[in-house]
Amino acid sequence: MLIGRDGSDAGASARRSAVREAHIALGDKLVAEGKMLFGTALLGDDGGMIGSMLVLDYPSRAELDQWLAIEPYATSGVWEEITITPVRVGPSFEGLHK
């Protein structure tokens, strides 16, 4: 699971908007390949986007890092803080992505 937290500076929203289409296009590709299982925007109290949470399926950290090297939110400074936590999909959800 990846949690990417956006910057809180005045230009944060503009950086996100500038590369959002490219981020979504890459996400669509990863969903089709079975590498992205779920994604959502994190919202602030005002309803604005302040980050992202993605459930990803990569066989190794090295392969995940290869994706991060081209992910627009990672390469354009949208995400200022990225946390990767290994997770396992629960039994109730296993059949959704096979």
C-alpha positions as CSV (number, residue, x, y, z in Angstrom):
1,M,0.0,0.0,0.0
2,L,1.3,3.4,-0.9
3,I,0.3,6.6,0.8
4,G,1.6,9.7,-1.0
5,R,1.0,13.0,0.9
6,D,1.0,16.2,-1.2
7,G,2.9,19.3,-0.2
8,S,1.1,21.9,1.7
9,D,2.7,24.9,0.0
10,A,0.8,27.4,-2.2
11,G,1.8,25.6,-5.4
12,A,0.8,22.1,-4.3
13,S,-2.7,22.1,-5.9
14,A,-1.3,23.5,-9.2
15,R,1.4,20.8,-9.3
16,R,-1.3,18.1,-8.8
17,S,-3.5,19.6,-11.5
18,A,-0.7,19.9,-14.0
19,V,0.1,16.1,-14.0
20,R,-3.3,14.6,-13.0
21,E,-4.2,13.4,-16.4
22,A,-0.9,11.7,-16.9
23,H,-1.2,10.1,-13.4
24,I,-4.7,8.8,-14.2
25,A,-3.6,7.5,-17.6
26,L,-0.7,5.5,-16.0
27,G,-3.1,4.3,-13.3
28,D,-5.5,3.0,-15.9
29,K,-2.6,1.1,-17.5
30,L,-1.6,-0.4,-14.2
31,V,-5.2,-1.4,-13.4
32,A,-5.4,-3.2,-16.8
33,E,-2.1,-5.0,-16.0
34,G,-3.4,-6.1,-12.6
35,K,-0.7,-4.0,-10.8
36,M,-3.0,-1.4,-9.2
37,L,-5.9,-2.9,-7.3
38,F,-7.4,0.2,-5.8
39,G,-6.7,3.9,-5.5
40,T,-8.3,6.9,-3.9
41,A,-7.6,10.5,-3.2
42,L,-7.0,11.6,0.4
43,L,-9.1,14.7,1.3
44,G,-8.5,17.6,3.6
45,D,-11.1,19.1,5.9
46,D,-12.2,21.4,3.0
47,G,-12.7,18.5,0.6
48,G,-9.5,19.3,-1.4
49,M,-7.1,16.6,-2.4
50,I,-4.1,16.3,-0.1
51,G,-2.7,13.0,-1.2
52,S,-3.3,9.5,-2.5
53,M,-3.7,5.9,-1.2
54,L,-3.0,3.1,-3.7
55,V,-3.1,-0.7,-3.2
56,L,-0.5,-2.1,-5.6
57,D,0.6,-5.6,-6.6
58,Y,4.2,-5.7,-7.5
59,P,6.3,-8.9,-7.0
60,S,9.3,-6.9,-5.6
61,R,10.2,-3.6,-4.2
62,A,12.6,-3.1,-7.1
63,E,9.7,-3.3,-9.6
64,L,7.6,-0.9,-7.5
65,D,10.5,1.5,-7.4
66,Q,10.7,1.3,-11.3
67,W,7.1,2.4,-11.4
68,L,7.7,5.2,-8.9
69,A,10.5,6.5,-11.2
70,I,7.9,7.2,-13.9
71,E,4.8,8.0,-11.7
72,P,3.9,11.7,-12.4
73,Y,2.9,12.5,-8.8
74,A,6.3,11.1,-7.6
75,T,8.4,12.7,-10.3
76,S,6.7,16.1,-10.4
77,G,6.9,16.9,-6.6
78,V,3.2,16.4,-6.0
79,W,3.9,13.8,-3.3
80,E,6.3,15.2,-0.8
81,E,6.1,12.2,1.5
82,I,5.7,8.6,0.3
83,T,5.1,5.7,2.7
84,I,5.1,2.1,1.5
85,T,3.6,-0.6,3.7
86,P,3.3,-4.2,2.7
87,V,-0.3,-5.5,3.0
88,R,-2.2,-8.6,2.1
89,V,-5.6,-8.5,0.5
90,G,-8.1,-10.1,2.9
91,P,-10.1,-13.3,1.9
92,S,-13.3,-11.4,1.3
93,F,-11.5,-9.4,-1.5
94,E,-9.3,-12.1,-3.1
95,G,-11.7,-12.9,-6.0
96,L,-12.1,-9.3,-7.1
97,H,-8.8,-9.1,-8.9
98,K,-8.2,-12.5,-10.4
